Amino acid sequence: MSSSDDEYDIAVVGGGPAGLTTALYGARLGHETVLIDRGGGRAAMMADTHNVIGVTEDTSGNEFLATGREQVESYGGTFERGFVTDVERTGDDRFRLSTSDAELVSERVVLATGFSDERPDPPLPRTGKGLHYCLHCDAYMFVDEPVYVMGHGEAAAHVAMIMLNVTDDVDLLTRGAAPTWSDETAEQLAAHPVDIVEEDVTGVENDPDSGWLEALEFEDGTRREYRGGFPMYGSDYNTALAEGLGCDLTEGGEIDVDDHGRTSEDGVFAVGDITPGHNQVPVAMGQGAKAGLAIHKEIREFPRSREAIEADGPVDPDEVPAISPELMATAVAHEGHAGGPRGEVAEAKGRTPAADDD
């Protein structure tokens, strides 16, 4: 259990859906938790939130993330806006995290730093208004609409064919680059009704009222109508902190983790888009939950092991509960507490609840 303002049980680096969920579990399970986020990220780019049960389509990514931060703080988690420049293991097997203006120490570190999509050269449609990066999130938006896929590699060819599941009007824009997909993929692509457009894009037409894409213009003077599309130029994984700690990476460049987010380095976890798997908000949230539970099982005080009981004796009643006084006060005053938001249960046991808002 932490003993000072800059010492924590769990430090989460990255405030996307995966990091937020890990921090939420850490705080609610009674551990001093800090979430450090520089802002931005793929989730913040979402104009609408898709595929998340209980969250309506009209919720933007920034609104979704802001609500998550408020939840973490409501359970006693600490939120810090900042960029983590370095993480190193200390002599007592904890971790020291450095930001641009602060240092803190933690028992466990969770990396939720995600990746950045490689953007093609302009001219481009507006992100979220015709330029989309998540096929499984946004394909539904373009059912029975004309769409493009931009790129010249294997991923672009396959995404173009996948989009035929929702529309019969798909163009593959290579933008003057020679295709790099395999001969097998070329044969497969030729058997699908996908138009390959080799000319580069020279202009973008948007609806003047909504801002949504209407058409793209090409260097041969042609104009093609589209409602949206997907650039497929790869991803840049933010693994510098993981590599500095010695964590193993996959051949694809992600952080290699087990089913609960454990990396090859003891005490270091990774969740979300920086790990292998589907880049989806619900998947990231599930990964955050599993990592939070795994960390809780590693660092919780009780049950005390048989070895510790033999060495130190049975648990003294004065040692329980293990939750810190600050997190206890937050819990008994929380609206989700069994005693109600005013802490009636705590008062019945002779404890001091958090101060009233009145």
C-alpha positions in Angstrom: 0.0 0.0 0.0 1.4 3.4 -0.9 2.5 5.8 1.7 3.0 9.2 0.0 1.4 11.4 -2.7 3.9 10.2 -5.4 3.8 6.5 -4.6 1.2 4.2 -6.0 0.2 0.6 -6.3 -0.7 0.8 -9.9 0.4 3.3 -12.6 -1.4 3.3 -15.9 0.2 5.0 -18.9 -2.4 6.0 -21.5 -6.0 7.1 -21.0 -7.8 5.3 -23.8 -10.5 2.7 -23.2 -8.0 0.0 -22.1 -6.1 2.2 -19.7 -9.2 3.8 -18.2 -10.7 0.3 -17.5 -7.5 -0.9 -15.9 -7.4 2.2 -13.7 -11.1 1.8 -12.8 -10.6 -1.8 -11.6 -7.5 -0.8 -9.7 -9.2 2.0 -7.8 -12.4 0.1 -7.1 -10.5 -2.9 -5.8 -8.8 -0.8 -3.2 -5.4 0.1 -4.7 -3.8 3.5 -5.0 -4.0 4.1 -8.7 -2.7 6.8 -11.0 -3.6 7.3 -14.7 -1.2 9.4 -16.7 -2.5 10.5 -20.1 -1.1 13.0 -22.6 -4.4 13.4 -24.5 -5.4 12.5 -28.0 -5.2 8.9 -29.3 -7.4 6.9 -31.6 -10.5 6.9 -29.3 -10.4 10.7 -29.1 -10.7 10.9 -32.9 -14.0 9.1 -32.9 -16.8 11.4 -34.0 -19.3 8.8 -32.9 -18.9 5.8 -30.6 -19.8 2.4 -32.3 -20.1 -1.2 -31.0 -20.2 -0.3 -27.3 -23.3 -1.6 -25.5 -24.9 1.1 -23.4 -23.2 3.9 -25.2 -25.2 5.6 -27.9 -23.9 6.5 -31.4 -24.2 10.3 -30.7 -21.5 10.0 -28.0 -18.1 11.3 -29.3 -14.8 9.8 -28.4 -13.9 12.7 -26.3 -17.2 12.6 -24.4 -16.7 8.8 -23.8 -13.2 9.3 -22.5 -14.1 12.2 -20.3 -16.8 10.2 -18.7 -14.3 7.4 -18.1 -11.9 9.8 -16.4 -14.6 11.1 -14.1 -15.5 7.5 -13.1 -11.9 6.7 -12.3 -11.6 9.8 -10.1 -14.9 9.2 -8.4 -13.5 5.9 -7.1 -10.4 7.6 -5.7 -8.1 7.1 -8.7 -5.7 10.0 -9.5 -5.6 11.5 -13.0 -2.5 13.3 -14.3 -2.3 15.0 -17.7 1.2 14.5 -18.9 3.6 12.6 -21.1 5.7 9.8 -19.6 9.2 10.1 -20.9 10.8 7.2 -19.1 10.0 4.2 -16.9 12.8 2.4 -15.0 12.9 -0.4 -12.4 14.2 0.7 -9.0 16.4 -1.1 -6.6 13.5 -2.3 -4.5 11.8 -3.8 -7.7 9.3 -1.0 -8.1 9.1 1.4 -11.0 10.0 5.1 -11.3 8.0 7.0 -13.9 9.2 10.3 -15.2 7.1 12.9 -16.9 8.0 16.4 -18.1 7.4 17.9 -14.7 7.1 15.1 -12.1 8.3 11.7 -10.9 6.3 9.0 -9.2 6.9 5.4 -8.0 4.6 2.4 -8.5 4.4 -1.3 -7.6 3.0 -2.2 -11.1 3.0 -0.5 -14.5 0.4 -0.8 -17.2 1.3 0.4 -20.7 -1.8 1.4 -22.7 0.0 3.7 -25.1 -1.6 2.4 -28.3 -0.5 3.1 -31.8 -0.9 5.8 -34.5 -2.3 5.1 -37.9 0.0 6.0 -40.8 -1.7 8.8 -42.7 -1.5 9.1 -46.5 -0.4 12.3 -48.1 -3.1 15.0 -48.7 -5.4 15.9 -50.2 -7.6 13.9 -47.9 -11.2 14.0 -46.6 -11.8 15.1 -43.0 -11.2 12.5 -40.4 -14.5 11.1 -39.3 -16.3 12.8 -42.2 -15.0 10.5 -45.0 -11.7 9.3 -43.7 -12.0 6.3 -41.3 -9.5 4.0 -39.8 -11.6 1.2 -38.2 -13.2 -1.1 -40.6 -15.2 -3.0 -38.1 -16.4 0.1 -36.4 -17.4 2.1 -39.4 -18.3 -0.3 -42.2 -21.9 -0.2 -41.1 -22.0 3.6 -41.8 -21.5 2.8 -45.5 -24.0 0.0 -46.2 -25.1 0.4 -49.9 -22.9 3.5 -50.3 -19.9 4.1 -52.6 -16.6 3.7 -50.7 -12.9 3.7 -51.3 -10.0 1.9 -49.8 -6.6 3.7 -50.1 -3.3 1.8 -50.3 -1.2 -0.5 -52.3 -0.4 -3.4 -50.0 -2.0 -6.7 -48.8 -4.1 -5.0 -46.2 -5.6 -2.6 -48.7 -6.5 -5.3 -51.1 -8.2 -7.5 -48.5 -10.1 -4.6 -46.9 -11.4 -3.7 -50.4 -12.8 -7.2 -50.8 -14.2 -7.2 -47.2 -16.1 -4.1 -47.9 -18.1 -6.0 -50.6 -20.0 -7.5 -47.7 -21.8 -4.2 -47.2 -21.8 -2.5 -50.5 -21.4 -3.2 -54.2 -19.5 0.0 -55.0 -15.8 -0.3 -53.9 -12.8 1.4 -55.4 -9.2 0.6 -54.5 -7.0 3.7 -54.8 -3.3 3.0 -55.2 -2.5 6.8 -55.8 0.2 6.1 -58.3 2.1 3.5 -56.3 2.8 0.1 -57.7 0.8 -2.6 -55.9 2.8 -4.7 -53.4 0.3 -7.3 -52.7 1.2 -10.9 -53.6 0.4 -12.7 -56.9 -2.1 -14.9 -55.0 -3.9 -11.8 -53.7 -3.9 -10.2 -57.1 -5.6 -13.3 -58.5 -8.1 -13.2 -55.7 -8.7 -9.5 -56.1 -9.3 -9.9 -59.9 -12.2 -12.3 -59.1 -14.0 -9.6 -57.1 -15.9 -6.6 -58.5 -13.4 -4.0 -57.1 -12.2 -1.1 -59.4 -8.5 -0.4 -59.0 -7.9 3.4 -59.6 -4.2 4.1 -60.2 -4.3 7.9 -60.6 -3.4 10.1 -57.6 -6.0 12.2 -55.7 -5.9 15.9 -56.6 -9.0 17.2 -54.8 -11.7 16.6 -52.2 -15.3 17.7 -52.4 -17.3 18.0 -49.2 -20.9 18.8 -48.5 -20.9 22.5 -47.5 -23.4 21.9 -44.7 -22.5 18.6 -43.1 -18.8 18.5 -44.0 -19.2 14.9 -45.2 -17.2 13.7 -48.2 -19.1 13.8 -51.5 -16.4 13.0 -54.1 -12.7 12.8 -54.9 -11.0 14.3 -57.9 -8.1 12.5 -59.7 -5.1 13.7 -61.7 -6.7 12.4 -65.0 -9.5 14.9 -64.5 -12.1 12.3 -63.4 -14.4 12.7 -60.5 -15.7 9.7 -58.4 -18.4 9.9 -55.8 -17.7 8.4 -52.3 -19.3 8.7 -48.9 -16.3 7.5 -47.1 -13.3 5.2 -47.1 -10.3 3.6 -45.3 -6.6 4.4 -45.7 -4.5 1.2 -45.2 -0.9 2.3 -44.7 0.1 0.5 -41.5 0.5 1.5 -37.9 3.2 3.0 -35.7 3.2 1.2 -32.3 4.2 3.3 -29.3 6.5 0.8 -27.7 9.5 3.0 -26.6 8.7 2.6 -22.9 8.2 -1.2 -23.3 11.4 -1.6 -25.1 13.2 0.5 -22.5 12.0 -2.0 -19.9 13.1 -5.0 -21.9 9.6 -6.2 -22.9 9.4 -8.7 -25.7 7.7 -7.6 -28.9 5.8 -9.7 -31.5 7.0 -9.9 -35.1 4.2 -7.4 -36.0 5.7 -4.8 -33.5 3.1 -5.1 -30.7 4.0 -5.8 -27.1 3.8 -9.6 -26.5 1.5 -10.4 -23.6 -0.3 -13.3 -22.0 -4.1 -13.6 -21.7 -4.1 -11.2 -18.8 -1.8 -8.5 -20.1 1.4 -9.7 -18.5 4.5 -8.9 -20.5 7.8 -10.7 -20.4 8.9 -8.4 -17.6 7.6 -9.0 -14.1 5.4 -6.2 -12.9 4.8 -4.8 -16.4 1.5 -5.1 -18.1 0.2 -4.0 -21.5 -3.3 -3.6 -22.8 -5.3 -2.2 -25.7 -4.1 -1.4 -29.2 -0.5 -1.8 -28.4 -1.0 -5.5 -27.9 -2.0 -8.2 -30.6 -5.7 -8.6 -31.4 -8.7 -6.7 -32.6 -8.4 -2.9 -32.3 -11.9 -2.4 -30.8 -13.1 -0.4 -27.9 -15.0 -3.3 -26.2 -12.0 -5.6 -26.7 -9.7 -2.9 -25.1 -12.0 -2.6 -22.2 -12.0 -6.3 -21.7 -8.2 -6.4 -21.7 -8.1 -3.6 -19.2 -10.5 -5.5 -16.9 -8.5 -8.7 -17.1 -5.3 -6.9 -16.4 -6.8 -5.0 -13.5 -8.0 -8.3 -11.9 -4.7 -10.0 -12.5 -2.8 -7.1 -10.8 -5.3 -7.2 -7.9 -4.6 -10.9 -7.3 -0.9 -10.2 -7.3 -0.8 -7.3 -4.9 -3.8 -7.7 -2.6 -2.9 -8.1 1.1 -5.3 -11.0 1.8 -5.6 -13.9 1.9 -2.1 -14.1 3.5 -0.1 -17.0 2.2 0.6 -20.0 4.4 4.3 -19.2 4.2 3.7 -15.7 5.5 1.4 -16.9 8.3 4.1 -19.3 9.4 6.7 -16.5 9.3 4.6 -13.6 10.7 1.7 -15.3 12.5 -2.1 -15.0 11.8 -3.7 -11.8 10.6 -4.3 -9.3 13.4 -7.8 -7.8 13.5 -6.1 -4.4 13.5 -4.6 -5.1 10.1 -7.9 -5.2 8.3 -9.3 -3.9 6.1 -6.3 -3.4 3.9 -7.9 -0.5 2.0 -6.3 2.9 2.7 -8.2 5.4 4.8 -8.5 7.7 1.9 -9.9 5.1 -0.5 -12.2 3.9 2.3 -13.6 7.4 2.8 -14.2 7.7 -0.9 -15.9 4.3 -1.1 -18.4 4.8 1.8 -19.3 8.2 0.4 -19.8 6.9 -3.2 -23.3 6.7 -4.7 -22.6 3.0 -5.4 -21.8 2.1 -1.8 -24.3 -0.2 0.0 -24.7 2.4 2.7 -25.6 5.2 0.3 -23.6 8.3 -0.8 -23.7 9.8 2.7 -21.8 6.9 4.3 -24.4 5.6 6.7 -22.7 2.2 7.1 -19.4 3.9 8.0 -21.2 6.0 10.6 -22.9 2.8 12.1 -19.4 1.3 12.5 -18.0 4.4 14.1 -15.9 5.5 11.1 -15.8 9.0 9.7 -17.4 9.3 6.3 -16.2 11.7 3.6 -17.4 15.3 4.1 -20.9 16.2 2.9 -21.4 18.3 -0.2 -23.9 20.4 1.7 
